[in-house]
Amino acid sequence: MINRICVKRILSAVCVSVMCCIMATGCGSSRNEEENASPANEAIVVGFSQLGAESDWRSANSESMRDAFTEEKGYELIFEDGQQKQSKQITAIRSFIQQGVDYIVLAPVTQDGWDSVLEETRDAGIPVIIVDRMVQTANDDLFTCWVGSDFHLEGCKACEWLYRYARTQGMSGDDLHIVNIQGTIGSSAQIGRTAGLEEYSEKYGWDLREETPGDFTQAKGREVMAQMLVTYNNINVVYCENDNEALGAIEAIEAAGKHAGGDLKNGDILVMSFDGVNEDAINYCLNGTIACIVECNPLHGPRVESIISTLEAGGTPDKLEYVNETLYSSYESVDAVTIDSVAYPVTILTQDIIDTRAY
Ligand code: AHR
């Protein structure tokens, strides 16, 4: 299938030759020639700047985008991996502008620092759809719309679950000694989840011992947790800002001869996580090794595709589209959490639920 970039090039070549004809003969019909040059089923070109490949969530997200933007569906997807570097993502966006893509989709590694390049996309007249993490811009008109998760709400859900679960164990606020393995610093996923924990620690008087970045990876999660277990001898909760970090933390806990689980009175370390994408992590949640996972849904491909279809049809998509997400736990003692007067049910995990999930 021919794409719109080729069509634009053909049309401009046609225009040049028509102009030559007009100049040579003094007359001519550019309209017919343009119609002949524009095939009915030209592909829509989408430039996607993915931030990297740090986690299982990210792999599922990239796959979802690739599945949504196929040739059969009328798209050409130009996929660029930013390798966790904002500078690489900015270079990719500039190359999309040069290529004259129809849409730019950006999964930003960090929240800040996008204004200049988004001004360039605006000047080029290319709609930009932000996906997953958010950007912080001086002016919201610099991007067309955003779809992703409410990371702060995710953090609040995790903390409210912890508060309720600790009560069922007869523990009060100052019995909880928590460490946080943070995600990539400056990403909206990290900012929202960390803010949730800090607010609830303040509210309930939890002993938040340390917060250290684990970059959303298993290797860093293990390294950071191993160090924290040496530094503090009373940790009983580890708040991991994604599944991969949680897997690394569990390895470190076991290597230190401790047990990851929910029996706080008998010295267990309660592991909390976000995502629910990694298969080992969800199985750990089923057997109680991970106490609670707040879902972060990676399947944004069809959502972004639907936004582009709306734009193609001349419609206006919602500026911000939040995805509904649940909490998983196999501990039945907490069945719901309430945040700002809204009750969110906990999905009590079973094998059947795992088998029927979309990822
Ligand atoms: O932005 C979403 C976060 O990024 C996911 O929680 C994490 O696994 C990923 O790397």
Residues whose N, C-alpha, C, O or C-beta is under 5 A from the ligand:
A	BS01	AHR	E54 S55 W57 R58 D132 R133 A189 F216 E241 N242 D275 C296
